[in-house]
């Protein structure tokens, strides 16, 4: 499991995918989420604006499993 550190209260799923190196730019998020399955704390979610907080567990199809941590 990989860790992704954030310095703010939350991060959107689109921003998270870029930080986690699943996509090259934020602009790819919409298309990536249409074609790949993402589970947040065990629940499927493909909303680019979904807010992720410290402690959330994110599983990204073809990319890996991540935990959001504070900086």
C-alpha positions as CSV (number, residue, x, y, z in Angstrom):
1,X,0.0,0.0,0.0
2,X,1.3,3.4,-1.0
3,X,0.8,6.6,0.9
4,X,-0.1,10.0,-0.6
5,X,0.5,13.0,1.6
6,X,-1.7,16.1,1.5
7,X,-1.1,19.5,3.2
8,X,-4.8,20.6,3.1
9,X,-7.9,19.4,4.9
10,X,-8.9,17.4,1.8
11,X,-8.0,16.7,-1.8
12,X,-10.4,15.9,-4.7
13,X,-10.2,12.5,-6.4
14,X,-9.0,14.2,-9.7
15,X,-6.1,15.9,-7.9
16,X,-5.4,12.7,-6.0
17,X,-5.0,10.6,-9.2
18,X,-2.4,13.1,-10.4
19,X,-0.5,13.1,-7.1
20,X,-0.6,9.3,-7.0
21,X,0.9,9.2,-10.5
22,X,-2.1,7.3,-11.9
23,X,-2.6,10.1,-14.6
24,X,-0.2,12.6,-16.2
25,X,-2.4,15.7,-15.9
26,X,-5.6,16.7,-14.1
27,X,-7.3,16.9,-17.5
28,X,-7.1,13.1,-17.8
29,X,-9.1,12.5,-14.7
30,X,-12.5,12.6,-16.3
31,X,-11.6,10.0,-19.0
32,X,-9.6,7.9,-16.6
33,X,-12.6,7.7,-14.2
34,X,-14.9,6.7,-17.0
35,X,-12.7,3.7,-17.9
36,X,-11.3,2.6,-14.6
37,X,-12.8,1.4,-11.4
38,X,-12.0,3.4,-8.2
39,X,-13.1,2.3,-4.7
40,X,-12.9,4.7,-1.8
41,X,-13.1,3.0,1.6
42,X,-14.6,0.0,-0.1
43,X,-17.3,1.9,-2.1
44,X,-17.1,2.4,-5.8
45,X,-16.9,6.1,-6.8
46,X,-16.0,7.9,-10.0
47,X,-16.7,11.5,-9.2
48,X,-13.7,13.6,-10.0
49,X,-14.7,16.2,-7.3
50,X,-15.1,13.6,-4.5
51,X,-13.3,14.9,-1.4
52,X,-10.7,12.6,0.1
53,X,-9.6,13.1,3.7
54,X,-6.6,11.9,5.8
55,X,-7.2,8.2,6.5
56,X,-9.2,7.4,3.4
57,X,-8.2,4.2,1.5
58,X,-8.3,4.5,-2.3
59,X,-8.1,1.5,-4.6
60,X,-7.4,2.4,-8.2
61,X,-7.8,-0.3,-10.9
62,X,-4.5,-0.8,-12.7
63,X,-2.7,1.7,-10.4
64,X,-2.7,0.4,-6.9
65,X,-4.0,0.8,-3.3
66,X,-3.3,4.1,-1.5
67,X,-3.9,5.7,1.9
68,X,-4.3,9.5,2.2
69,X,-2.0,10.8,5.0
70,X,-1.3,14.3,6.4
71,X,2.0,16.0,5.5
